[in-house]
Amino acid sequence: MLSSKLTKMLYGGDYNPEQWDKSVWPEDMRMIRLAGMDIATVNVFSWAMLQPNDDTYDFSTLDEIMDMLHANGIYACLATSTGAHPAWMARKYPEILRVDFDGRKRKFGGRHNSCANSLVYRTYSTKLAGKIAERYKDHPALLLWHVSNEYGGECYCDNCAAAFRVWLKNKYGTLDKLNEQWNTRFWGHTFYDWEEIVPPNMLSEQWSPRHTCFQGISLDYTRFNSDSMLDCYKLEYDELKKHTPNIPVTTNLMGAYKPLDYFKWAKHMDIVSWDNYPSADTPVSYTAMMHDLMRGLKDGEPFLLMEQTPSQQNWQAYNSLKRPGVMALWSYQAVAHGADSVMFFQLRRSVGACEKYHGALIEHVGHENTRVFRECAQLGSELTQLGDKILNARGSAKVGILFDWENWWAVEYSSGPSAALKYTDEVHKYYDALYQQNIAVDMVPMDADFSQYDVLIAPVMYMVKPGIAARLEQFTQNGGTFITTFFSGIVNENDIVTLGGYPGELRNLLGIWAEEIDALFPDQRNSIVLNDSFGKLNGQYECGLLCDLIHSEGADVIATYGQDFYQGMPVVTRNRFGQGEAWYVGTSPEASFLQGLLGQICEAHGINPILPAVAGVEAVKRTKDGQSYVFVLNHNAEAQTFDLGSVSGTELLTGAKLRGSAEVAGRGVLIIEEAK
């Protein structure tokens, strides 16, 4: 989207000069340029400055900021400011304020406190976006639009109740259909009038954000909430496009953020951007998975790393510093997985309020003689050196992991079988098994083109949407390998159980019948006992969480349970289906089992690791115009020597010629332009 205007990867971050005296601005510009930065996200939380009352708009300060950026050769990622409404608006129009999960009406304060279904909020936010677009549509600094900021949260007010009923009418058409799909004869919940339906919060159907009496109601309200915020975004998007049809529009996402269905959102975003804030103890494979998920939102298109911290965060329980080298290492991890920018929150550290201890390019000391600034400037120099070589480069994978927000919601609204079952954790276990072997993975939605993959993995595919079972059968019939797990094929898209035995619509494809599901306590384990060796797998492996008690209906039994009353029953099966095969893993295995199983399946398809695996050393490939670039990322504190396998070429940051084997420094990065 942006590469036609760029000669290098974007580098910069959030900048809030309106929070500072103007005498500070020239020094900001000097230091931002000194760090090699070329983009600033501005105007994110300036609504109160831009609109001091109902009828007055004042763009004088923003005019100065935009002109200053242009004069200093810095692009603007210009935000619409609608992430936090002004105090006067909350006082004059209290209906704009949210009602929380406990049923309490909010006061002014915090941010994201606007009801997405408030006509007042929608009117004023759309009007502001239009005025900003009209004013700056021809400004030479404008590169990118940024709508609101980190959309999120929920509201349960009367505005939302009325809008929810309209949403339900559009989905179901009649109350008879709604009652059927919500199974409202349970507990005498039959609705005879649309006005009888209320939002499911602590005052009605739910007793916690995860526990609900009626999964169908809560699932639909979560869909509705995501759609409501998306509607707000689309109103601003349309207003911006009216004035600037050729300027890309985005809003910053947050990885696997549960409340919003980002696959649905991405269809309305010109370019995906996201904010990456792992903890020091977050597995690096989980962060890699988040990057791949963001890349997967728009079918593999590059994304923007909109925010990360240069060092310290302010909102986690333990806000440790990024050790020397980690900021650059994690920045390059984003680039390796598809980012066309490296951006920070923030460029100058705030002087007050809750983000004053969040790291920044310019620290409270106010000069460039800091470790953080030196590391940022070094990265800026390297990104300039790389130029446009990697801009708009793509990843390539023959393994896809199916990820679905609605399935996530349904799994964790379910009334069992285990409080320990967390959808993203189970997805990550399969991702990590491939990550540890340097096997490339795409994170894909249910409506993706399955034919581009040789292997499709759907961990905990609890919900089977219309048409999906048939598409998976076709994929497998044509020679693909499909892998799914326990607690799959249980319900339809409205959380109604598919009768006739688990795994429901997947039963024919998998060749099994699951009779019961046993939930293990956290300290309980069972074992997977292989009937024969399977590649490098042999013997026994530990498992836990859930155990499906399954019967083969034609599937090969690869392994059985080793303990309990279901000892000897199948736990891992393979069903030959057409030219392909469908695997079922009836429990949550230890990591070594998944690595062995997935590694063997990939090998059978000729899917090879990018580089031979070394613990803590990640290898990722991006390709552009037939030229491949291999990123080698050492997450260890110590230097590592590794086998290059078939990879050879030139390391772009040093010019070194590499072949056979190489060494990467502790927390270091190599970017190898492969020889053709």
Secondary structure, 3 states (H helix, E strand, C coil): CCHHHCCCCEEEEECCHHHCCHHHHHHHHHHHHHCCCCEEEECCCCHHHHCCCCCCCCCHHHHHHHHHHHHCCCEEEEECCCCCCCHHHHHHCHHHECECCCCCECCCCCCCCECCCCHHHHHHHHHHHHHHHHHHCCCCCEEEEECCCCCCCCCCCHHHHHHHHHHHHHHHCCHHHHHHHHCCCHHHCCCCCHHHCCCCCCCCCECCCCCECCHHHHHHHHHHHHHHHHHHHHHHHHHHHHHCCCCCEECEECCCCCCCCHHHHHCCCCCCEEECCCCCCCCHHHHHHHHHHHHHCCCCCCEEEEECCCCCCCCCCCCCCCCCCHHHHHHHHHHHCCEEEEEECCCECCCCCCCCCCCCCECCCCCCCCHHHHHHHHHHHHHHHHCCCCCCCECCCCEEEECCHHHHHHHHHCCCCCCCCCHHHHHHHHHHHHHCCCCCCEEECCCCCHHHCCEEEECCCCECCCCHHHHHHHHHHCCCEEEEECCCCCECCCCCECCCCECHHHHHHHCEEEEEEEECCCCCCEEEEECCCECCECCEEEEEEEEEEEEECCCEEEEEECCCCCCCCEEEEEEEECCEEEEEECEEECHHHHHHHHHHHHHHCCCCCCCCCECCEEEEEEEECCEEEEEEEECCCCCEEEECCCCCEEECCCCCEECCEEEECCCCEEEEEECC
